[in-house]
Amino acid sequence: MVNIFLGILIFGYAGWMLLRFVQKSKKGACASCPTNSSCSRKVCNEIDEEREAH
């Protein structure tokens, strides 16, 4: 019984982490970065401008 619970817990956590990874990767490198609001990288700003243009 405990083995089943641990298995569900481990696979559930792995699935949740995989889902988070996919969601963050869809946003792109700069959008999913925790320091995005204070980022001064010119590359990130250019990528955002290109997305808005399309």
ROTI-386295 format. One line per field, with one value per residue: residue number from 1; residue in three letters; x, y, z of N, C-alpha, C, CB in turn. Coordinates in nm, 4 decimals, always signed. Glycine has a CB too. Example, Ala and Ser with C-alpha at 12.3 -4.5 7.8 and 13.67 -1.06 7.14 Angstrom:
BEGIN
resi	(1,2)
resn	(ala,ser)
nxx	(+1.3190,+1.2850)
nyy	(-0.5690,-0.2250)
nzz	(+0.7800,+0.7080)
caxx	(+1.2300,+1.3670)
cayy	(-0.4500,-0.1060)
cazz	(+0.7800,+0.7140)
cxx	(+1.3200,+1.2900)
cyy	(-0.3300,+0.0030)
czz	(+0.7800,+0.7870)
cbxx	(+1.1308,+1.4084)
cbyy	(-0.4473,-0.0598)
cbzz	(+0.9046,+0.5725)
//
This chain:
BEGIN
resi	(1,2,3,4,5,6,7,8,9,10,11,12,13,14,15,16,17,18,19,20,21,22,23,24,25,26,27,28,29,30,31,32,33,34,35,36,37,38,39,40,41,42,43,44,45,46,47,48,49,50,51,52,53,54)
resn	(met,val,asn,ile,phe,leu,gly,ile,leu,ile,phe,gly,tyr,ala,gly,trp,met,leu,leu,arg,phe,val,gln,lys,ser,lys,lys,gly,ala,cys,ala,ser,cys,pro,thr,asn,ser,ser,cys,ser,arg,lys,val,cys,asn,glu,ile,asp,glu,glu,arg,glu,ala,his)
nxx	(+0.0818,+0.1886,+0.3913,+0.2525,+0.1386,+0.3716,+0.4749,+0.2749,+0.2986,+0.5638,+0.5583,+0.3542,+0.4674,+0.6832,+0.5462,+0.4180,+0.6399,+0.7405,+0.5316,+0.5457,+0.7982,+0.7522,+0.5605,+0.7098,+0.9088,+0.7661,+0.7172,+0.9595,+1.3080,+1.3629,+1.1141,+1.0425,+1.2315,+1.3295,+1.4324,+1.3321,+1.1909,+1.3807,+1.5767,+1.8408,+1.9168,+1.9724,+1.8989,+1.6699,+1.4801,+1.4677,+1.3611,+1.1058,+0.9979,+0.9897,+0.7998,+0.5716,+0.5386,+0.4523)
nyy	(-0.1191,+0.1263,+0.1434,+0.1859,+0.4359,+0.5952,+0.5616,+0.6851,+0.9423,+1.0127,+0.9866,+1.1677,+1.4118,+1.4239,+1.4460,+1.6925,+1.8659,+1.8315,+1.9402,+2.2082,+2.2734,+2.2565,+2.4593,+2.6866,+2.6791,+2.7372,+3.0052,+3.1238,+3.2212,+3.4713,+3.5597,+3.3701,+3.4011,+3.4657,+3.7164,+3.8918,+4.1376,+4.3218,+4.3028,+4.3906,+4.3143,+4.3545,+4.1804,+4.0463,+4.2507,+4.3059,+4.0688,+4.0704,+4.2957,+4.2058,+4.0033,+4.1506,+4.2937,+4.1083)
nzz	(+0.0000,+0.0820,-0.1030,-0.3419,-0.2931,-0.2692,-0.5265,-0.6833,-0.5828,-0.6562,-0.9407,-0.9952,-0.9105,-1.0881,-1.3318,-1.2925,-1.2777,-1.5349,-1.6846,-1.5970,-1.7012,-1.9786,-2.0100,-1.9364,-2.1312,-2.3587,-2.3285,-2.3788,-2.3470,-2.2199,-2.1241,-1.9347,-1.7453,-1.4110,-1.3465,-1.5265,-1.5151,-1.4308,-1.6144,-1.8299,-2.0747,-2.4117,-2.6101,-2.5198,-2.5225,-2.7958,-2.8958,-2.7793,-2.9086,-3.1725,-3.1535,-3.0891,-3.3220,-3.5058)
caxx	(+0.0000,+0.2791,+0.4629,+0.1630,+0.1303,+0.4989,+0.4833,+0.1856,+0.3576,+0.6830,+0.5185,+0.2764,+0.5616,+0.7582,+0.4545,+0.3986,+0.7630,+0.7457,+0.4331,+0.6036,+0.9071,+0.6943,+0.4975,+0.8147,+0.9806,+0.6802,+0.7287,+1.0883,+1.4114,+1.3532,+0.9844,+1.0339,+1.3421,+1.2797,+1.4810,+1.2850,+1.1489,+1.4975,+1.6765,+1.8842,+1.9702,+1.9156,+1.8437,+1.5333,+1.3940,+1.4490,+1.2714,+0.9721,+0.9524,+0.9580,+0.6727,+0.4629,+0.5233,+0.3851)
cayy	(+0.0000,+0.2404,+0.1486,+0.2455,+0.5781,+0.6576,+0.5617,+0.7902,+1.0695,+1.0384,+1.0097,+1.2917,+1.5227,+1.4267,+1.4988,+1.8349,+1.9347,+1.8275,+2.0379,+2.3408,+2.2923,+2.2813,+2.5908,+2.7884,+2.6785,+2.8021,+3.1494,+3.1708,+3.2355,+3.5958,+3.5708,+3.2812,+3.4316,+3.5330,+3.8542,+3.9561,+4.2758,+4.4087,+4.2598,+4.4970,+4.2529,+4.4095,+4.0698,+4.0204,+4.3584,+4.2902,+3.9551,+4.1157,+4.3856,+4.1260,+3.9334,+4.2472,+4.3367,+4.0041)
cazz	(+0.0000,+0.0891,-0.2307,-0.4408,-0.2601,-0.3050,-0.6721,-0.7322,-0.5418,-0.7388,-1.0798,-0.9979,-0.9032,-1.2145,-1.4327,-1.2652,-1.3162,-1.6809,-1.7305,-1.5724,-1.7961,-2.1111,-2.0078,-1.9358,-2.2578,-2.4575,-2.3093,-2.4285,-2.2450,-2.1443,-2.0579,-1.8201,-1.6542,-1.2908,-1.3402,-1.6490,-1.4931,-1.4133,-1.7118,-1.9195,-2.1955,-2.5337,-2.6876,-2.4738,-2.5700,-2.9401,-2.9174,-2.7454,-3.0123,-3.2910,-3.1269,-3.0949,-3.4610,-3.5836)
cxx	(+0.0873,+0.3554,+0.3799,+0.1532,+0.2580,+0.5165,+0.3975,+0.2436,+0.4763,+0.6447,+0.4339,+0.3664,+0.6410,+0.6711,+0.4316,+0.5212,+0.7784,+0.6488,+0.4862,+0.7143,+0.8542,+0.6311,+0.6018,+0.8884,+0.8976,+0.6905,+0.8563,+1.1837,+1.3909,+1.2219,+0.9751,+1.1448,+1.2891,+1.3257,+1.4369,+1.2508,+1.2668,+1.6085,+1.7122,+1.9424,+1.8978,+1.8475,+1.6989,+1.4373,+1.3676,+1.3534,+1.1279,+0.9154,+0.9148,+0.8261,+0.5549,+0.4351,+0.4452,+0.2514)
cyy	(+0.1270,+0.2551,+0.2154,+0.3961,+0.6516,+0.6653,+0.6712,+0.9274,+1.1066,+1.0685,+1.1358,+1.4139,+1.5351,+1.4834,+1.6477,+1.9161,+1.9382,+1.9296,+2.1801,+2.3716,+2.3274,+2.4197,+2.7019,+2.7934,+2.7415,+2.9538,+3.2046,+3.1972,+3.3595,+3.6058,+3.4834,+3.3053,+3.5052,+3.6782,+3.9345,+4.1032,+4.3707,+4.3750,+4.3756,+4.4410,+4.3064,+4.3012,+4.0434,+4.1261,+4.3468,+4.1759,+3.9956,+4.2075,+4.3106,+4.0528,+4.0289,+4.2919,+4.2346,+3.9803)
czz	(+0.0000,-0.0415,-0.3395,-0.4181,-0.2995,-0.4568,-0.7329,-0.7004,-0.6312,-0.8826,-1.0947,-0.9964,-1.0331,-1.3272,-1.4168,-1.3073,-1.4687,-1.7410,-1.7116,-1.6719,-1.9338,-2.1157,-2.0108,-2.0686,-2.3689,-2.4485,-2.3697,-2.3136,-2.1595,-2.0667,-1.9339,-1.7185,-1.5312,-1.2796,-1.4619,-1.6275,-1.4766,-1.5122,-1.8044,-2.0489,-2.3174,-2.6166,-2.6487,-2.5251,-2.7194,-2.9705,-2.8888,-2.8530,-3.1399,-3.2734,-3.1391,-3.2383,-3.5428,-3.5299)
cbxx	(-0.0937,+0.3768,+0.5019,+0.0228,+0.1033,+0.6152,+0.4415,+0.0450,+0.4020,+0.7785,+0.4413,+0.1806,+0.6566,+0.8079,+0.3224,+0.3692,+0.8848,+0.7128,+0.2996,+0.6579,+0.9935,+0.5894,+0.4092,+0.9134,+1.0195,+0.5351,+0.7233,+1.0708,+1.5479,+1.3667,+0.8739,+1.0379,+1.4508,+1.3237,+1.6331,+1.1636,+1.0602,+1.5505,+1.6249,+1.9868,+1.9583,+2.0236,+1.9277,+1.5282,+1.4563,+1.5835,+1.3119,+0.9734,+1.0592,+1.0700,+0.6741,+0.4954,+0.6601,+0.4626)
cbyy	(-0.0010,+0.2253,+0.0082,+0.1805,+0.5965,+0.5799,+0.4268,+0.7758,+1.0627,+0.9183,+0.8894,+1.2968,+1.5041,+1.2843,+1.4264,+1.8570,+1.8660,+1.6858,+2.0199,+2.3502,+2.1675,+2.1733,+2.6051,+2.7622,+2.5362,+2.7583,+3.1832,+3.2971,+3.2404,+3.7147,+3.5344,+3.1386,+3.5167,+3.4571,+3.8561,+3.8827,+4.2838,+4.3976,+4.1393,+4.5855,+4.1001,+4.4784,+3.9433,+4.0151,+4.4935,+4.2659,+3.8356,+4.1869,+4.4881,+4.0260,+3.8693,+4.3679,+4.3603,+3.8760)
cbzz	(+0.1211,+0.2067,-0.2748,-0.4340,-0.1106,-0.2425,-0.7274,-0.6702,-0.3949,-0.7346,-1.1330,-0.8799,-0.7843,-1.2515,-1.4261,-1.1160,-1.2520,-1.7322,-1.6547,-1.4294,-1.8036,-2.1465,-1.8843,-1.8229,-2.2958,-2.4387,-2.1621,-2.5126,-2.3097,-2.2380,-2.1539,-1.8663,-1.7258,-1.1684,-1.3290,-1.7026,-1.3713,-1.2708,-1.7934,-1.8503,-2.1889,-2.6158,-2.6677,-2.3214,-2.5384,-3.0093,-2.8288,-2.6114,-3.0418,-3.3200,-2.9865,-3.0079,-3.5244,-3.5850)
//
